[in-house]
């Protein structure tokens, strides 16, 4: 039994080490504060004052978003940080930044959180404002939670 647990632990550690860790989102990353709405059981679950940090890659082609201390359903026992990584960026003619992604496994609770998948992510960064919508899809329950966010940049 001890040998089995050792092998199992080694397999878990190896598989975890093969995953790309999220970008380090620092105090220098733009931070936004705003309203997040999750549709849960046909009702809007609204949370105000939700912080989102955005970290652009050095080449400006991708972005990581960290949603800080969020709950996706009222019964969720704790608030968690969720990071959506490697979101492709594109600059619009008006200078705003457009982003979109589909089928992304978010990071939460210390690693890839593959119970959920981020689908249909679309958003815009325009001046000091950010807005996006997505579907947090629970792959085990085969159901999604449409989510939207809009916020404004806060001073550091």
trRosetta pair geometry for C-beta under 8 A, 3 or more apart (Angstrom, degrees):
i j d omega theta_ij theta_ji phi_ij phi_ji
1 4 5.6 -52 -150 33 33 114
1 5 6.5 31 153 -17 65 104
2 5 5.9 -55 -150 37 31 110
2 6 6.4 34 151 -21 64 106
3 6 5.7 -54 -150 34 31 114
3 7 6.5 30 153 -17 65 105
4 7 5.9 -57 -150 37 30 109
4 8 6.2 30 153 -19 65 109
5 8 5.5 -53 -143 39 32 113
5 9 6.2 36 156 -21 65 105
6 9 5.8 -53 -148 35 28 112
6 10 6.4 30 153 -20 63 106
7 10 5.6 -54 -149 36 32 113
7 11 6.4 32 153 -20 65 105
8 11 5.8 -53 -149 34 31 111
8 12 6.5 31 153 -18 64 106
9 12 5.8 -56 -149 36 31 111
9 13 6.3 28 155 -17 66 109
10 13 5.8 -57 -145 39 29 110
10 14 6.2 28 156 -18 65 108
11 14 5.9 -55 -145 37 28 109
11 15 6.3 23 158 -15 64 108
12 15 6.1 -59 -147 39 27 106
12 16 6.2 26 156 -18 64 110
13 16 5.8 -56 -145 38 29 111
13 17 6.2 27 157 -20 64 109
14 17 5.8 -57 -145 36 30 109
14 18 6.7 32 155 -24 62 104
15 18 5.8 -53 -153 28 34 114
15 19 7.5 41 150 -28 60 98
16 19 6.0 -50 -163 17 39 114
16 111 5.8 -60 -138 -124 103 143
19 111 6.6 89 73 -160 157 93
19 112 5.4 -130 -141 -26 151 118
20 85 7.2 -173 101 134 114 159
20 86 8.0 50 95 -37 148 128
21 107 7.8 79 -158 -118 50 156
22 25 7.3 -29 137 -18 115 98
22 64 5.9 127 -167 -159 95 147
22 66 7.6 99 163 -82 149 104
22 83 4.3 21 -120 121 155 157
22 85 5.3 -141 -119 -77 79 123
22 107 4.9 -127 -47 38 120 159
23 55 4.9 -160 110 100 135 142
23 57 7.4 -129 -93 -90 149 72
23 64 4.3 -175 32 5 119 151
23 83 7.9 -169 41 -173 73 136
23 85 6.7 150 -4 -128 90 100
24 55 7.8 161 85 -132 40 166
25 29 4.8 -36 -166 -6 80 164
25 53 4.8 114 173 113 134 136
25 55 4.7 -132 -107 -38 82 131
25 64 6.5 -129 -68 98 109 119
25 66 4.9 -127 22 -9 169 140
25 83 7.3 -165 -15 -114 132 122
26 29 5.4 132 56 -17 58 93
26 55 7.6 96 17 -103 70 122
27 156 6.5 96 165 -156 90 118
28 156 7.7 4 -109 -111 38 152
29 53 4.6 64 110 -179 127 109
29 54 6.2 -179 174 71 102 40
29 55 4.6 -52 -120 -80 127 83
29 66 8.0 64 114 24 156 117
30 53 6.9 150 83 -154 49 60
30 54 5.0 -16 67 54 102 97
30 153 5.8 -58 -169 -122 103 111
31 51 6.0 -13 -172 -164 103 104
31 52 7.3 156 -156 81 54 43
31 53 5.1 -26 -100 -97 74 79
31 153 6.9 101 75 -150 48 65
31 154 5.4 -48 100 51 97 97
31 156 7.1 115 24 -94 119 72
32 51 6.9 147 78 -154 50 53
32 52 4.7 -15 60 61 103 92
32 53 7.6 178 18 -82 73 31
32 54 7.2 39 -7 -12 111 106
32 129 7.8 89 -132 -147 128 35
32 130 5.0 -90 -72 31 167 121
32 151 3.7 111 154 110 111 125
32 152 6.2 160 -149 79 88 16
32 153 5.5 -54 -94 -87 74 44
32 154 6.7 142 -128 -4 23 85
33 49 6.0 -16 -172 -145 106 47
33 50 7.2 153 -153 73 56 36
33 51 5.6 -25 -96 -94 73 67
33 52 7.9 177 -80 20 27 71
33 151 5.4 176 83 -158 21 118
33 152 6.7 -28 57 60 70 68
33 154 4.9 49 -5 -44 110 128
34 48 7.8 -89 156 -148 31 58
34 49 8.0 166 55 -80 11 11
34 50 6.2 -42 72 61 58 83
34 52 7.1 -27 32 9 105 112
34 130 7.5 -145 -6 68 150 85
34 149 6.0 103 93 179 124 81
34 150 5.1 -140 178 100 142 45
34 151 2.3 -127 -19 -85 126 80
34 152 6.4 124 -73 5 102 58
35 46 6.5 -13 -169 -165 105 95
35 47 7.1 159 -154 83 56 48
35 48 5.2 -22 -101 -106 82 66
35 50 7.0 98 -130 23 14 104
35 149 7.1 176 89 -145 48 53
35 150 6.0 -1 53 56 88 80
35 151 7.1 172 17 -74 50 76
36 46 7.5 157 85 -153 48 47
36 47 4.9 -9 60 60 94 99
36 50 4.4 1 -8 23 116 161
36 67 7.4 78 -93 -151 152 124
36 70 6.4 -29 77 -130 168 119
36 147 6.6 -6 -173 -170 96 99
36 148 7.2 170 -151 86 51 45
36 149 4.7 -11 -101 -99 79 89
37 44 5.2 -24 -164 -161 110 104
37 45 7.0 144 -159 71 53 49
37 46 5.1 -14 -104 -101 83 73
37 47 7.8 -175 -78 23 39 65
37 147 7.0 164 85 -152 51 51
37 148 5.1 -4 55 55 98 91
37 149 7.7 -174 20 -74 65 45
38 44 7.5 133 69 -158 39 52
38 45 4.6 -23 65 61 91 105
38 47 7.9 22 2 1 99 104
38 72 5.3 164 -128 -161 166 62
38 73 7.0 -108 113 -74 142 50
38 136 7.6 -21 -132 25 115 123
38 145 5.3 5 -169 165 105 112
38 146 7.3 153 -154 85 50 49
38 147 4.9 -11 -102 -102 76 85
39 42 7.1 3 -180 -121 96 13
39 43 7.2 158 -153 76 60 28
39 44 6.1 -36 -97 -95 64 56
39 45 7.5 172 -96 14 13 81
39 145 6.5 179 66 -164 64 60
39 146 4.5 16 28 58 118 97
39 147 7.7 -135 13 -68 71 44
40 43 6.1 -34 71 65 69 79
40 45 4.8 18 16 -17 121 125
40 72 7.4 137 -76 147 125 67
40 73 4.9 142 -131 -118 151 83
40 74 7.0 -177 87 -5 154 84
40 145 6.1 7 -85 -134 77 108
45 71 7.8 -97 149 106 133 96
45 72 7.7 95 83 168 143 34
45 73 6.5 -176 -36 -131 173 37
45 74 5.7 -144 -126 -48 128 85
47 50 5.3 73 111 -50 109 115
47 70 7.0 154 74 -138 161 77
47 71 6.8 140 -69 48 148 88
50 67 6.8 -6 169 -163 117 90
50 68 7.2 161 -175 63 69 72
50 69 7.6 -158 -136 79 73 78
50 70 6.0 45 -141 -95 123 95
50 149 6.9 -95 86 -131 132 111
50 151 7.3 -113 78 -74 80 133
51 67 7.9 141 89 -160 54 43
51 68 4.2 -16 78 49 102 125
51 69 7.2 46 38 36 100 98
51 154 7.9 -59 -121 17 96 138
52 65 6.1 -13 -172 -169 107 98
52 66 6.8 159 -157 80 54 52
52 67 5.5 -19 -105 -102 86 60
52 68 7.0 -162 -83 6 32 85
52 130 6.6 -121 87 87 135 143
52 149 6.4 90 -45 161 148 149
52 151 5.9 157 28 35 113 152
53 65 7.3 156 80 -157 50 48
53 66 4.5 -1 53 53 97 105
53 68 6.9 64 -7 -37 96 115
54 63 5.7 -9 -170 -175 94 123
54 64 7.5 159 -154 80 46 50
54 65 5.7 -14 -103 -104 72 72
54 66 8.0 -156 -69 22 32 71
54 125 6.9 141 164 -87 176 140
54 130 6.7 177 -39 -96 141 156
55 63 6.6 152 77 -159 45 68
55 64 4.7 -7 58 55 101 97
55 66 7.6 41 -5 -9 105 103
56 60 5.9 8 170 -114 121 54
56 62 7.7 148 -158 89 54 42
56 63 5.2 -33 -101 -101 56 88
56 89 7.2 5 -132 -35 96 162
57 60 6.5 -122 74 -31 79 15
57 61 5.9 -38 63 50 131 69
57 62 4.5 49 -13 59 131 82
57 63 6.9 -118 -11 -74 78 39
57 64 8.0 96 -57 -14 78 86
59 62 7.8 40 67 17 95 79
60 89 6.7 -98 163 77 62 138
61 88 6.8 -36 162 -139 77 68
61 89 6.0 179 -178 45 26 94
62 86 4.9 -27 -169 -148 145 50
62 87 6.0 134 -163 62 78 42
62 88 5.9 -44 -101 -94 77 38
62 89 6.1 -177 -100 -3 19 95
63 87 4.9 -39 64 64 80 101
63 89 5.5 84 -16 -58 105 118
63 97 7.9 89 -39 152 147 138
63 99 6.0 -63 40 -106 127 149
64 83 5.9 4 178 -173 108 104
64 84 6.9 169 -157 84 59 50
64 85 4.8 -8 -114 -116 99 62
64 86 7.0 18 -80 -29 80 39
64 87 7.0 149 -90 9 29 94
65 83 6.9 165 86 -151 47 54
65 84 4.8 1 55 52 97 99
65 87 6.5 20 -9 -4 102 144
65 132 7.7 -59 -110 25 168 162
66 81 6.0 -2 -174 -175 102 104
66 82 7.2 160 -154 82 53 42
66 83 4.7 -19 -99 -97 78 83
67 70 4.8 -8 141 -18 113 141
67 81 6.9 166 84 -156 55 52
67 82 4.7 -3 53 57 104 94
67 83 7.7 -164 21 -75 66 36
67 84 7.7 45 -10 -7 99 99
67 149 7.6 -133 -109 -81 115 157
68 81 5.3 -8 -121 -111 53 91
69 79 4.1 35 -169 141 69 131
69 80 7.3 148 -118 56 32 10
69 81 6.5 -6 -44 -70 48 72
70 79 6.0 134 46 -159 14 88
70 80 6.5 -47 58 63 68 61
70 81 7.7 100 14 -105 85 30
70 82 6.2 -54 45 9 124 111
71 74 7.2 72 136 -106 131 23
71 76 4.2 177 -153 63 94 131
71 78 7.9 -178 -94 104 95 29
71 79 5.4 -71 -50 -100 84 74
71 80 7.9 105 -85 17 49 74
72 76 6.0 96 43 -49 66 148
72 136 6.0 -74 -140 69 144 160
72 145 5.7 81 174 117 114 163
72 147 7.3 -59 -134 -85 95 130
73 76 5.1 123 60 -33 74 95
73 145 7.3 -105 -62 -117 92 148
76 79 7.6 92 116 -83 119 44
80 108 5.2 55 149 -165 133 114
80 109 6.1 -41 -143 -53 134 84
81 108 6.7 177 87 -127 52 75
82 106 5.0 9 -174 163 99 141
82 107 7.1 150 -160 77 50 52
82 108 4.7 -19 -104 -80 72 112
82 113 7.3 -70 -127 29 92 149
83 106 6.3 153 73 -169 44 84
83 107 4.3 -13 59 58 101 105
83 108 7.3 174 19 -65 68 60
84 87 6.1 46 126 -52 102 117
84 101 7.2 165 166 63 117 145
84 104 5.7 76 -156 115 91 143
84 106 5.2 -47 -85 -109 69 95
84 107 8.0 -166 -70 21 26 76
84 118 5.4 29 -120 -25 122 171
84 121 6.8 154 174 -106 155 161
84 134 7.8 -129 -92 -97 162 171
85 104 7.1 -178 53 -170 63 125
85 106 7.8 142 1 -131 79 50
85 107 6.6 50 -24 -8 115 114
86 101 7.6 116 100 -112 69 145
86 104 7.5 -178 66 -126 90 124
87 99 4.9 46 143 -178 117 124
87 100 7.4 158 -172 65 95 13
87 101 4.7 -102 -126 -29 78 131
87 104 7.5 -34 -83 -70 79 163
87 121 6.7 -88 -126 116 121 142
88 99 6.6 161 86 -145 49 73
88 100 6.8 -27 68 62 95 62
88 101 6.4 140 19 -77 81 87
89 97 5.6 -23 -160 -171 110 107
89 98 7.2 136 -161 75 56 49
89 99 5.2 -31 -101 -91 64 92
90 97 7.4 141 71 -161 38 59
90 98 4.8 -27 68 66 91 99
90 99 7.4 163 20 -82 72 44
91 95 6.9 -21 -172 -140 103 31
91 96 7.6 154 -156 82 59 36
91 97 6.0 -38 -101 -103 61 63
91 98 7.5 160 -107 18 11 82
92 95 6.9 -37 74 35 78 19
92 96 4.7 0 40 61 123 84
92 97 7.3 -150 3 -83 87 14
92 98 5.4 90 -48 -25 102 111
92 124 7.9 -4 -14 -132 138 106
94 126 7.9 9 107 -130 118 107
96 124 5.4 6 162 -168 129 104
96 125 6.5 171 -169 82 77 50
96 126 4.1 -19 -118 -97 118 86
96 127 7.8 -41 -100 -13 88 62
97 124 6.9 144 78 -159 54 53
97 125 4.2 1 55 52 108 102
97 126 7.6 -157 30 -65 64 51
98 122 7.9 -19 -172 -166 89 80
98 123 7.5 159 -157 88 49 46
98 124 5.7 -21 -103 -101 61 75
99 121 7.3 -36 124 133 91 104
99 122 7.4 163 91 -152 56 38
99 123 5.1 -12 62 63 95 90
99 124 7.5 -179 21 -78 75 29
99 125 7.5 43 -7 -9 113 95
99 132 7.3 -32 73 -103 105 124
100 121 5.9 158 -152 96 48 72
100 122 4.6 2 -104 -104 97 69
100 123 7.3 167 -75 20 57 63
101 104 5.0 25 139 -32 128 130
101 118 6.8 35 99 109 109 115
101 121 4.6 0 54 59 79 123
102 118 7.8 -140 -136 112 27 71
102 119 5.5 32 -149 -146 76 60
102 120 6.1 44 -107 -56 95 36
102 121 6.7 -162 -71 24 49 80
103 117 6.1 -21 -144 -180 43 121
103 118 7.6 -19 59 75 7 61
103 119 6.3 43 -58 -99 47 76
104 117 6.9 139 67 -168 37 69
104 118 4.3 -22 65 58 95 108
104 121 7.0 -17 20 -1 127 139
105 112 5.0 26 133 -163 126 105
105 113 6.8 175 175 62 84 52
105 114 5.1 -14 -143 -98 130 73
105 116 7.6 127 -144 88 62 60
105 117 6.0 -44 -89 -110 59 71
105 118 7.6 -173 -82 12 10 85
106 112 7.7 139 90 -150 32 56
106 113 5.4 -23 84 50 82 109
106 116 6.2 -18 32 93 109 109
106 117 7.9 166 -4 -130 81 23
106 118 5.5 90 -48 -31 101 114
106 136 7.9 -31 -3 -124 140 97
107 111 6.4 -104 -144 161 86 15
107 112 6.0 -54 -99 -91 68 40
107 113 6.4 125 -147 -4 18 93
108 111 8.0 -35 64 62 38 40
108 113 4.0 5 41 -41 98 147
108 116 8.0 26 18 43 135 126
109 113 6.3 95 34 -88 97 113
113 116 5.6 3 121 39 102 97
114 117 7.6 23 -153 -68 55 80
114 139 7.3 -33 157 28 69 142
115 138 6.4 -11 152 -145 85 74
115 139 6.4 -154 -172 39 37 92
115 140 5.8 -28 -152 -9 87 115
116 136 5.3 -14 -166 -175 127 91
116 137 6.5 138 -159 70 66 47
116 138 5.8 -35 -98 -95 76 53
116 139 7.0 -173 -101 -5 21 86
117 136 7.8 146 69 -160 38 46
117 137 4.7 -27 62 63 89 105
117 139 5.8 72 -10 -52 110 108
118 121 5.5 21 155 -47 111 121
118 134 5.4 -19 -163 179 93 136
118 135 7.4 136 -161 71 46 52
118 136 6.4 -25 -99 -101 63 59
118 137 7.6 176 -88 16 13 86
119 134 6.9 138 70 -174 42 80
119 135 4.4 -30 69 66 95 106
119 137 5.1 39 -1 -19 120 127
119 144 6.8 -68 45 -118 125 136
120 133 7.3 -35 126 115 98 88
120 134 6.0 154 86 -142 70 50
120 135 4.9 47 44 6 113 106
121 132 6.4 6 -167 179 81 121
121 133 7.5 -179 -138 91 42 44
121 134 4.1 3 -95 -100 73 111
122 132 6.5 177 92 -149 39 77
122 133 6.0 -4 57 55 83 83
122 134 7.6 164 17 -75 53 67
123 130 6.7 22 171 -178 123 84
123 131 6.0 -170 -148 98 86 48
123 132 2.8 -30 -88 -95 126 95
123 133 7.1 163 -75 15 80 51
124 130 7.2 -178 92 -146 50 49
124 131 5.7 4 53 55 87 86
124 132 7.4 172 18 -74 50 69
125 129 7.4 170 -154 91 48 49
125 130 5.0 -14 -104 -101 75 85
126 129 5.4 -17 67 66 81 96
126 130 7.9 156 22 -87 62 37
128 152 5.5 36 129 -163 98 83
128 153 4.0 -102 -163 23 88 112
129 150 7.2 -1 -174 -171 104 85
129 151 7.1 169 -151 92 63 40
129 152 5.3 -34 -98 -102 72 69
129 153 7.4 -102 -63 -12 31 80
130 149 7.4 -6 114 116 94 104
130 150 7.3 180 93 -146 53 44
130 151 5.6 -7 59 61 91 85
130 152 7.9 173 20 -90 71 23
130 153 7.7 94 -12 -57 98 75
131 148 7.6 3 -173 -178 88 91
131 149 6.6 -177 -145 95 49 61
131 150 4.2 1 -107 -106 97 83
131 151 7.6 162 -80 20 58 55
132 148 7.2 -172 98 -148 44 56
132 149 5.5 4 55 54 79 98
133 146 7.2 -2 -175 -173 103 88
133 147 6.8 164 -155 90 57 52
133 148 4.4 -17 -103 -102 88 83
133 149 7.6 178 -80 19 44 64
134 146 7.8 171 94 -150 36 50
134 147 5.4 -16 66 64 78 99
134 148 8.0 158 20 -84 57 43
135 144 4.2 -1 178 -175 111 134
135 145 6.8 144 -163 64 61 41
135 146 5.4 -30 -103 -95 80 57
135 147 7.0 157 -102 16 26 81
136 144 6.6 146 76 -159 42 71
136 145 4.5 -19 62 58 96 101
136 147 5.7 46 -10 -14 100 131
137 143 7.4 -173 -151 104 63 26
137 144 4.3 -33 -99 -97 73 90
137 145 7.7 -168 -77 18 31 66
138 141 4.2 15 109 39 125 103
138 142 7.2 -56 92 0 78 16
138 143 5.5 1 49 62 105 71
138 144 7.2 -174 14 -89 69 34
138 145 7.3 60 -22 -15 97 101
139 142 7.1 25 -164 -77 32 52
